[in-house]
Amino acid sequence: MRKASLPPSVELFDLSKDKSETTNLADGNADLQGRVTALAVEMRRALLVMEAVRLTFFVSPVTPDPSVLFNLGD
């Protein structure tokens, strides 16, 4: 569960009773929706996402040595 920049849409299901997720318990319960949204705001970012951002924007790309690539023996 993460809070995105999109309008909040909270979906909560009791999987022990509703395995096919047909009854959204958050519908009609503004207090529950507000609490879930507040918790999502407080959550730390997932480490996987942060690592992907770091590797994408802050680490120099690794370029292999062309002599190694072309001397592999076809």
Helices and strands as residue ranges (DSSP letters): H 30-42, H 47-57, H 66-70
